[in-house]
Amino acid sequence: MIAVNALEQRVELVSTNQRKSWPLVKLPVKFVEWQIQSRRELFDKLLRREQVRFLASHLPVLATLNANGVINLANKGVGLVPKEEHLTHYIGLFRYMLSEGRSRPWDETLEVRVEVASELLEHPEHIDPYRLGSLEIFEGQTFQNIQENPQVALLFTGAGPEHLSFQLDSIAQILKPGQQVYEFLQLSRLLFEYERFHIAQPAYPWAYQLWVHGVQEKTPHRRT
């Protein structure tokens, strides 16, 4: 079981034979700014109908541990999550947009979908500084490993010339449909599900909220 103490800002892992606890660590300001800016650039490309290739800020390498001790690596789509008190607002906003857009051709709703998805970026004070979110699509090795051991690490690396890079050590909490963060993540994806840069998926059985307890900046620099 995973428990989060919001007052003490700690994440706790409780099992039948052990209990571990970590203090939560805030996402670096530089990291959050990169996440925001890269998504603004993505939305600008979509509005200009330009091809979108690989969004590095959204697709980190996620490391989990296999039962035999071998490390498993996978690229996973990961994004920002609103604070608890703002989740209802964004879920309602996204649901309304998707409902209203059903009667119109998909391409005709792009500008409105971008505007709705951009609202969180325009209100960075709404962003939860202690967690990220991700949808589980395939229920493969990553999912199996997290069920056994939710301690994970994410490695983000951006494009040059800066090659901004961060390792975020986290506890992955599995979420099911109906939970608010799951709903937020699913609706965020559905806003752009049928754009060319996505492989459209029939369903999303699970989601993760990734509670950050360790941060290492790994941006390369010139050695002195």
Secondary structure, DSSP 8 states (H G I E B T S, - for coil): -EEEETTTTEEEEE-SS-EEEEE-----HHHHHHHHHHHHHHHHHHHTT------GGG--EEEEE-TTS-EEEEE--EEEEE-GGGHHHHHHHHHHHHHHHTTS-GGGGHHHHHHHHTHHHH-GGGEEEEEEEEEE-S--HHHHHHHH--EEEEEEE--TTTT-EEEEEEEEEEE-TTSHHHHHHHHHHHTTTTSTTS---S---EEEEEEEEEEEE-------
